[in-house]
Amino acid sequence: MQRIRLRYTKRGRLRFTSHRDFQRAFERALRRAEVPMAYSAGFTPHPKVSYANAAPTGTGSEAEYLEIALTAPRDPEQLRALLDESLPTGLDITEAVEARTSGLADRLTASVWELRLDGVPPEEARRAADAFNAAETVEVQRLAKNGVRTFDARAAVASLEVRDLTETHSSQADRPTDQPCAILRLVVRHVTPAVRPDDVLSGLRAVADLAPPVPAAVTRLAQGLFDEETGTVTDPLAPDREAVEAHSTAEPTAAATASA
């Protein structure tokens, strides 16, 4: 059985696609591309697809991950192209690699988020970010299934800073040019309970009364293993790429040794 790990995006209007909607769209794409999927056992078999830490509905993402199991081997890049053609624009398959290591979900310990705050002057956002970073704890509330839950949003945030518009991932074309705009870049550890970008916005409102006049445009730029020394988020597919390359290099060497 071959396992393939995929990286995909949620862009534009498709950021409002729910995880369940994406699952349905992806399963249709698997059928259109005639992917030889492995299926679960039981009365209602399902294709073996493992989703990892999906972004909340309404947020864009450049770094969503999943893993599929195949009954017959396929070239990862060809498979990526076929699936990408079978999905609507905005749900784009950007990378595929054969799984040669275990624990993809274990390597998703933090996310890099970008928040575009239209109507907020960068100086105001910087003051709020400084107040948030200086606080030991920032309690926020979220409505959960069992009622309102109060938790600390500060501890999970490894970094929070205001970026210049020239450094932003967001397109300049989709925002008013005559209004101020602040760009926040934050790195958030994956903890329990999960701290989401809107929780950080609630925290900024609590510590500095920052209240954007319109909802923030939120995009996940990356997710992976958090490096405590550098404060960066590493590529979770890198170990698989390295293992594939090592295997490809070892094969010719082994063949040459055998023929000698």
Helices and strands as residue ranges (DSSP letters): E 2-10, G 12-16, H 19-32, E 49-52, E 60-70, H 76-86, E 93-98, G 105-107, E 110-118, H 122-134, E 139-144, E 147-152, E 157-163, G 165-167, G 172-174, E 181-189, H 197-208, E 217-224, E 226-227, E 232-233, H 238-259
